[in-house]
Amino acid sequence: MNEKEIDDVSGVETTGHEWDGIKELNNPLPRWWLWTFYACIIWALGYTILYPAWPLVSSTTQGVLGYSSRGDFTKKMDLAKQEQSVFFNRIAEQDVGDIVADEELARFARAGGQSAFKVNCSQCHGSGAQGTVGSPNLNDDEWIWGGTIEAIYATIAHGVRFTGDDNTRSGEMPAFGADEILNRAEILSIANYVVSISGGAADAAKVDDGAILFADNCAACHGESAQGEAELGSPPLNNAIWLYGDGSVNAIVTQIGTPSHGIMPAWSAKLGDTAVKQLAVYVHGLGGGE
Protein backbone atom coordinates (compact mmCIF):
# COMPACT_ATOMS: atom_id res chain seq x y z
CA MET A 1 0.00 0.00 0.00
CA ASN A 2 1.41 3.41 -1.10
CA GLU A 3 2.08 5.86 1.66
CA LYS A 4 0.50 9.29 1.37
CA GLU A 5 2.93 11.97 0.30
CA ILE A 6 2.83 15.13 2.37
CA ASP A 7 4.04 18.42 0.92
CA ASP A 8 6.98 19.70 2.99
CA VAL A 9 6.03 23.40 2.68
CA SER A 10 2.27 23.34 3.28
CA GLY A 11 1.94 20.06 5.14
CA VAL A 12 -0.96 19.09 2.86
CA GLU A 13 -1.36 15.70 1.25
CA THR A 14 -0.64 15.62 -2.50
CA THR A 15 -2.78 13.94 -5.15
CA GLY A 16 0.16 12.21 -6.77
CA HIS A 17 -0.10 14.39 -9.88
CA GLU A 18 3.04 16.21 -10.92
CA TRP A 19 3.82 18.61 -13.82
CA ASP A 20 7.32 19.87 -14.41
CA GLY A 21 8.21 19.28 -10.81
CA ILE A 22 5.06 20.99 -9.50
CA LYS A 23 2.90 18.74 -7.34
CA GLU A 24 -0.87 19.20 -6.91
CA LEU A 25 -2.12 19.51 -3.37
CA ASN A 26 -5.19 17.57 -2.36
CA ASN A 27 -7.38 20.49 -1.23
CA PRO A 28 -11.01 19.39 -1.73
CA LEU A 29 -13.70 22.01 -2.33
CA PRO A 30 -15.67 23.15 0.72
CA ARG A 31 -18.85 21.21 1.34
CA TRP A 32 -21.03 24.32 1.12
CA TRP A 33 -19.63 25.05 -2.35
CA LEU A 34 -20.30 21.54 -3.55
CA TRP A 35 -23.88 21.53 -2.24
CA THR A 36 -24.48 24.93 -3.88
CA PHE A 37 -23.14 23.59 -7.16
CA TYR A 38 -25.36 20.52 -6.98
CA ALA A 39 -28.38 22.72 -6.16
CA CYS A 40 -27.67 24.88 -9.22
CA ILE A 41 -27.62 21.79 -11.42
CA ILE A 42 -30.95 20.64 -10.04
CA TRP A 43 -32.41 24.16 -10.47
CA ALA A 44 -31.17 24.32 -14.07
CA LEU A 45 -32.74 20.97 -14.89
CA GLY A 46 -36.01 22.10 -13.34
CA TYR A 47 -35.88 25.37 -15.32
CA THR A 48 -35.43 23.57 -18.63
CA ILE A 49 -38.49 21.46 -17.80
CA LEU A 50 -40.71 24.37 -16.72
CA TYR A 51 -39.67 27.04 -19.27
CA PRO A 52 -38.68 27.18 -22.97
CA ALA A 53 -35.03 26.18 -23.12
CA TRP A 54 -33.75 23.59 -25.57
CA PRO A 55 -33.48 24.47 -29.28
CA LEU A 56 -35.05 22.07 -31.77
CA VAL A 57 -34.85 22.03 -35.56
CA SER A 58 -37.47 24.71 -36.18
CA SER A 59 -38.57 25.72 -32.68
CA THR A 60 -37.73 25.16 -29.02
CA THR A 61 -39.09 23.15 -26.15
CA GLN A 62 -42.07 25.07 -24.78
CA GLY A 63 -41.83 24.07 -21.12
CA VAL A 64 -44.69 22.66 -19.04
CA LEU A 65 -45.71 26.16 -17.85
CA GLY A 66 -46.13 27.43 -21.40
CA TYR A 67 -44.44 30.73 -20.53
CA SER A 68 -43.30 33.08 -23.31
CA SER A 69 -41.41 36.34 -22.73
CA ARG A 70 -42.76 37.62 -26.05
CA GLY A 71 -46.29 36.70 -25.03
CA ASP A 72 -45.79 38.38 -21.66
CA PHE A 73 -44.57 41.53 -23.40
CA THR A 74 -47.55 41.47 -25.76
CA LYS A 75 -49.95 41.24 -22.81
CA LYS A 76 -48.29 44.20 -21.10
CA MET A 77 -48.41 46.26 -24.31
CA ASP A 78 -52.08 45.41 -24.82
CA LEU A 79 -52.79 46.49 -21.25
CA ALA A 80 -50.89 49.74 -21.75
CA LYS A 81 -52.78 50.44 -25.00
CA GLN A 82 -56.06 49.72 -23.25
CA GLU A 83 -55.20 52.23 -20.52
CA GLN A 84 -54.05 54.79 -23.10
CA SER A 85 -57.20 54.36 -25.16
CA VAL A 86 -59.16 56.18 -22.46
CA PHE A 87 -57.05 59.29 -23.03
CA PHE A 88 -57.01 58.89 -26.81
CA ASN A 89 -60.80 58.71 -26.86
CA ARG A 90 -61.05 61.86 -24.75
CA ILE A 91 -58.63 63.68 -27.05
CA ALA A 92 -60.59 62.57 -30.12
CA GLU A 93 -63.86 63.83 -28.63
CA GLN A 94 -62.67 67.22 -27.35
CA ASP A 95 -61.53 70.43 -28.99
CA VAL A 96 -57.89 71.39 -28.58
CA GLY A 97 -58.85 74.31 -26.34
CA ASP A 98 -60.60 71.96 -23.92
CA ILE A 99 -57.64 69.58 -23.97
CA VAL A 100 -55.24 72.34 -22.90
CA ALA A 101 -57.61 73.34 -20.08
CA ASP A 102 -57.55 69.78 -18.67
CA GLU A 103 -54.12 69.42 -17.03
CA GLU A 104 -54.15 65.62 -16.88
CA LEU A 105 -55.26 65.28 -20.49
CA ALA A 106 -52.89 68.04 -21.63
CA ARG A 107 -49.95 66.27 -19.97
CA PHE A 108 -50.76 63.04 -21.81
CA ALA A 109 -51.28 64.87 -25.12
CA ARG A 110 -48.04 66.81 -24.68
CA ALA A 111 -46.02 63.62 -24.17
CA GLY A 112 -47.53 62.01 -27.26
CA GLY A 113 -47.07 65.21 -29.26
CA GLN A 114 -43.39 65.34 -28.34
CA SER A 115 -42.85 61.84 -29.72
CA ALA A 116 -44.77 62.64 -32.89
CA PHE A 117 -42.79 65.86 -33.31
CA LYS A 118 -39.43 64.04 -33.17
CA VAL A 119 -40.56 61.57 -35.82
CA ASN A 120 -42.39 63.92 -38.22
CA CYS A 121 -41.40 67.55 -37.60
CA SER A 122 -37.82 67.72 -36.32
CA GLN A 123 -36.38 67.24 -39.81
CA CYS A 124 -37.46 70.79 -40.71
CA HIS A 125 -37.99 72.56 -37.39
CA GLY A 126 -35.00 71.01 -35.60
CA SER A 127 -34.86 68.48 -32.79
CA GLY A 128 -35.42 71.25 -30.24
CA ALA A 129 -37.98 73.09 -32.42
CA GLN A 130 -35.43 75.89 -32.80
CA GLY A 131 -36.18 76.23 -36.50
CA THR A 132 -34.05 76.24 -39.62
CA VAL A 133 -33.94 78.45 -42.73
CA GLY A 134 -37.50 78.55 -44.05
CA SER A 135 -38.91 76.65 -41.04
CA PRO A 136 -39.78 78.95 -38.12
CA ASN A 137 -38.62 78.64 -34.54
CA LEU A 138 -41.49 77.27 -32.45
CA ASN A 139 -40.03 78.24 -29.07
CA ASP A 140 -40.62 81.98 -29.28
CA ASP A 141 -43.80 84.07 -29.30
CA GLU A 142 -43.78 84.99 -32.99
CA TRP A 143 -46.27 83.07 -35.11
CA ILE A 144 -46.68 83.49 -38.86
CA TRP A 145 -50.18 81.99 -38.93
CA GLY A 146 -51.20 82.70 -35.34
CA GLY A 147 -50.13 81.17 -32.04
CA THR A 148 -53.42 80.28 -30.38
CA ILE A 149 -53.97 76.58 -29.81
CA GLU A 150 -56.73 76.62 -32.45
CA ALA A 151 -54.49 78.38 -34.99
CA ILE A 152 -51.60 75.99 -34.39
CA TYR A 153 -53.95 73.03 -34.77
CA ALA A 154 -55.26 74.37 -38.08
CA THR A 155 -51.74 74.95 -39.41
CA ILE A 156 -50.58 71.44 -38.52
CA ALA A 157 -53.76 69.80 -39.77
CA HIS A 158 -53.94 71.53 -43.16
CA GLY A 159 -50.33 72.56 -43.78
CA VAL A 160 -48.99 75.61 -45.53
CA ARG A 161 -49.25 75.99 -49.31
CA PHE A 162 -49.90 72.24 -49.52
CA THR A 163 -51.64 71.39 -52.78
CA GLY A 164 -53.25 68.22 -51.41
CA ASP A 165 -55.48 70.07 -48.91
CA ASP A 166 -58.21 72.52 -49.90
CA ASN A 167 -58.04 74.20 -46.49
CA THR A 168 -54.29 74.66 -46.43
CA ARG A 169 -52.77 77.95 -45.30
CA SER A 170 -52.12 79.94 -48.46
CA GLY A 171 -50.44 83.26 -48.99
CA GLU A 172 -47.53 84.27 -51.18
CA MET A 173 -45.48 87.42 -51.38
CA PRO A 174 -45.27 89.03 -54.83
CA ALA A 175 -41.93 88.91 -56.59
CA PHE A 176 -41.48 92.67 -56.67
CA GLY A 177 -38.20 92.44 -58.55
CA ALA A 178 -38.69 89.45 -60.84
CA ASP A 179 -42.15 90.70 -61.89
CA GLU A 180 -40.81 94.27 -62.30
CA ILE A 181 -43.30 95.73 -59.84
CA LEU A 182 -40.49 97.77 -58.28
CA ASN A 183 -37.06 98.68 -59.58
CA ARG A 184 -33.76 97.92 -57.89
CA ALA A 185 -33.47 101.33 -56.23
CA GLU A 186 -36.98 101.12 -54.78
CA ILE A 187 -36.39 97.63 -53.41
CA LEU A 188 -33.13 98.80 -51.86
CA SER A 189 -34.95 101.68 -50.14
CA ILE A 190 -37.61 99.36 -48.71
CA ALA A 191 -34.91 96.96 -47.50
CA ASN A 192 -33.12 99.77 -45.68
CA TYR A 193 -36.39 100.89 -44.09
CA VAL A 194 -37.14 97.36 -42.87
CA VAL A 195 -33.62 97.02 -41.49
CA SER A 196 -34.01 100.34 -39.66
CA ILE A 197 -37.27 99.39 -37.92
CA SER A 198 -35.86 96.00 -36.93
CA GLY A 199 -32.92 97.57 -35.15
CA GLY A 200 -30.26 96.97 -37.79
CA ALA A 201 -27.75 99.29 -39.44
CA ALA A 202 -29.39 100.97 -42.43
CA ASP A 203 -28.55 103.72 -44.92
CA ALA A 204 -30.33 106.70 -43.40
CA ALA A 205 -30.59 108.42 -46.79
CA LYS A 206 -32.83 105.65 -48.09
CA VAL A 207 -35.03 105.09 -45.04
CA ASP A 208 -37.57 107.89 -45.64
CA ASP A 209 -38.22 106.88 -49.25
CA GLY A 210 -38.37 103.25 -48.11
CA ALA A 211 -41.04 104.09 -45.55
CA ILE A 212 -43.25 105.62 -48.25
CA LEU A 213 -42.70 102.69 -50.61
CA PHE A 214 -43.38 100.23 -47.78
CA ALA A 215 -46.70 101.92 -47.01
CA ASP A 216 -47.72 101.76 -50.67
CA ASN A 217 -46.59 98.20 -51.43
CA CYS A 218 -46.09 96.18 -48.25
CA ALA A 219 -48.28 97.52 -45.45
CA ALA A 220 -51.43 95.87 -46.84
CA CYS A 221 -50.01 92.50 -45.85
CA HIS A 222 -47.38 93.20 -43.21
CA GLY A 223 -49.32 95.96 -41.42
CA GLU A 224 -48.77 99.69 -41.20
CA SER A 225 -46.23 99.21 -38.42
CA ALA A 226 -44.81 96.07 -39.98
CA GLN A 227 -46.30 94.10 -37.10
CA GLY A 228 -47.38 91.26 -39.40
CA GLU A 229 -50.81 89.82 -40.20
CA ALA A 230 -51.41 86.24 -39.04
CA GLU A 231 -54.53 85.84 -41.16
CA LEU A 232 -52.43 86.41 -44.28
CA GLY A 233 -49.35 84.57 -43.11
CA SER A 234 -47.30 87.75 -43.27
CA PRO A 235 -44.59 87.75 -40.58
CA PRO A 236 -43.65 90.78 -38.47
CA LEU A 237 -40.74 92.79 -39.86
CA ASN A 238 -40.17 95.09 -36.88
CA ASN A 239 -37.97 92.69 -34.93
CA ALA A 240 -34.79 90.72 -35.47
CA ILE A 241 -36.46 87.37 -36.18
CA TRP A 242 -35.93 86.30 -39.78
CA LEU A 243 -37.27 83.27 -41.60
CA TYR A 244 -34.99 83.71 -44.62
CA GLY A 245 -31.54 85.24 -44.47
CA ASP A 246 -29.79 87.11 -41.68
CA GLY A 247 -31.77 90.36 -41.71
CA SER A 248 -29.12 92.23 -43.67
CA VAL A 249 -30.02 94.66 -46.43
CA ASN A 250 -28.82 92.23 -49.10
CA ALA A 251 -30.84 89.36 -47.67
CA ILE A 252 -34.01 91.46 -47.52
CA VAL A 253 -33.42 92.77 -51.06
CA THR A 254 -33.24 89.15 -52.26
CA GLN A 255 -36.45 88.21 -50.46
CA ILE A 256 -38.34 91.23 -51.83
CA GLY A 257 -37.08 90.69 -55.36
CA THR A 258 -37.47 86.91 -55.61
CA PRO A 259 -39.21 85.72 -52.43
CA SER A 260 -38.90 82.20 -51.07
CA HIS A 261 -42.07 80.40 -50.00
CA GLY A 262 -41.96 77.44 -47.67
CA ILE A 263 -44.27 74.45 -47.83
CA MET A 264 -45.54 72.39 -44.90
CA PRO A 265 -47.47 69.11 -45.35
CA ALA A 266 -51.03 68.73 -44.13
CA TRP A 267 -50.51 66.22 -41.34
CA SER A 268 -54.14 65.43 -40.62
CA ALA A 269 -54.49 62.99 -43.52
CA LYS A 270 -51.26 61.18 -42.64
CA LEU A 271 -51.30 61.13 -38.82
CA GLY A 272 -55.00 61.42 -38.00
CA ASP A 273 -56.84 64.06 -36.04
CA THR A 274 -55.89 62.73 -32.59
CA ALA A 275 -52.15 62.90 -33.31
CA VAL A 276 -52.52 66.39 -34.80
CA LYS A 277 -54.22 67.56 -31.61
CA GLN A 278 -51.37 66.13 -29.57
CA LEU A 279 -48.85 67.90 -31.77
CA ALA A 280 -50.75 71.17 -31.39
CA VAL A 281 -50.76 70.85 -27.61
CA TYR A 282 -47.03 70.10 -27.57
CA VAL A 283 -46.09 72.99 -29.87
CA HIS A 284 -48.38 75.38 -28.00
CA GLY A 285 -46.66 74.42 -24.76
CA LEU A 286 -43.11 75.02 -25.98
CA GLY A 287 -43.23 78.53 -24.58
CA GLY A 288 -44.54 80.72 -27.33
CA GLY A 289 -48.22 79.87 -27.64
CA GLU A 290 -50.64 82.75 -27.44
Secondary structure, 3 states (H helix, E strand, C coil): CCCCCECCCCCCEEEEEEECCEEEECCCCCHHHHHHHHHHHHHHHHHHHHCCCCECCCCECCCCCCCCHHHHHHHHHHHHHHHHHHHHHHHHHCCHHHHHHCHHHHHHHHHHHHHHHHHHCHHHHCCCCCCECCECCCCCCCCCCCCCHHHHHHHHHHCECCCCCCCCECCCCCCCCCCCCCCHHHHHHHHHHHHHHCCCCCCHHHHHHHHHHHHHHCHHHHCCCCCCECCCCECCCCCCCCCCCCCCHHHHHHHHHCCCCCCECCHHHHHCHHHHHHHHHHHHCCCCCC
